[in-house]
Amino acid sequence: MLFVTQLKVIPGQLDEATRMFKHPKIPNNIMIHEFLGLLGKPDALVIFEAPDAVTAADFVVQFGRVADTTTSLALPIEEFKWTS
């Protein structure tokens, strides 16, 4: 399953967030596709694969002390019924 997490750094946490974003704890069953810093809000974006939503949540929770997170399940556009 593919997930996209938006990260908005909590005020006062920029230094710690930067360190964490550069060196996240990545479990063996998570594959990072992209970890991007953004100019504007959100501050960063991580695109990753996880076997299920619980595993994805366990990975993302590490960022919660330095950033507000929003995670979405990502699907190929062809899988949406409204695209046929």
Backbone hydrogen bonds, N-H to C=O, Kabsch-Sander energy under -0.5 kcal/mol:
donor,donor_aa,acceptor,acceptor_aa,energy
2,L,74,A,-0.7
3,F,48,F,-3.2
4,V,72,S,-2.5
5,T,46,V,-2.8
6,Q,70,T,-3.0
7,L,44,A,-2.7
8,K,68,D,-2.6
9,V,7,L,-0.6
10,I,66,V,-2.4
13,Q,10,I,-2.3
17,A,13,Q,-3.0
18,T,14,L,-2.8
19,R,15,D,-2.0
20,M,16,E,-2.6
21,F,17,A,-3.2
22,K,18,T,-1.9
23,H,19,R,-1.5
26,I,24,P,-0.8
30,I,27,P,-1.7
31,M,49,E,-2.1
32,I,30,I,-0.5
33,H,47,I,-3.1
34,E,47,I,-1.8
36,L,45,L,-3.3
38,L,43,D,-3.0
40,G,38,L,-1.0
43,D,7,L,-1.6
44,A,7,L,-1.8
45,L,36,L,-2.6
46,V,5,T,-2.4
47,I,34,E,-2.9
48,F,3,F,-2.3
48,F,46,V,-0.5
49,E,31,M,-2.9
50,A,1,M,-2.3
56,A,52,D,-1.9
57,A,53,A,-2.6
58,D,54,V,-2.3
59,F,55,T,-1.8
60,V,56,A,-2.5
61,V,57,A,-2.1
62,Q,59,F,-0.9
63,F,60,V,-2.1
64,G,61,V,-1.4
65,R,62,Q,-0.5
66,V,63,F,-1.6
67,A,63,F,-1.7
68,D,8,K,-3.1
70,T,6,Q,-1.8
72,S,4,V,-2.8
74,A,2,L,-3.3
79,E,76,P,-2.3
80,F,77,I,-1.4
83,T,80,F,-1.5
84,S,81,K,-1.5
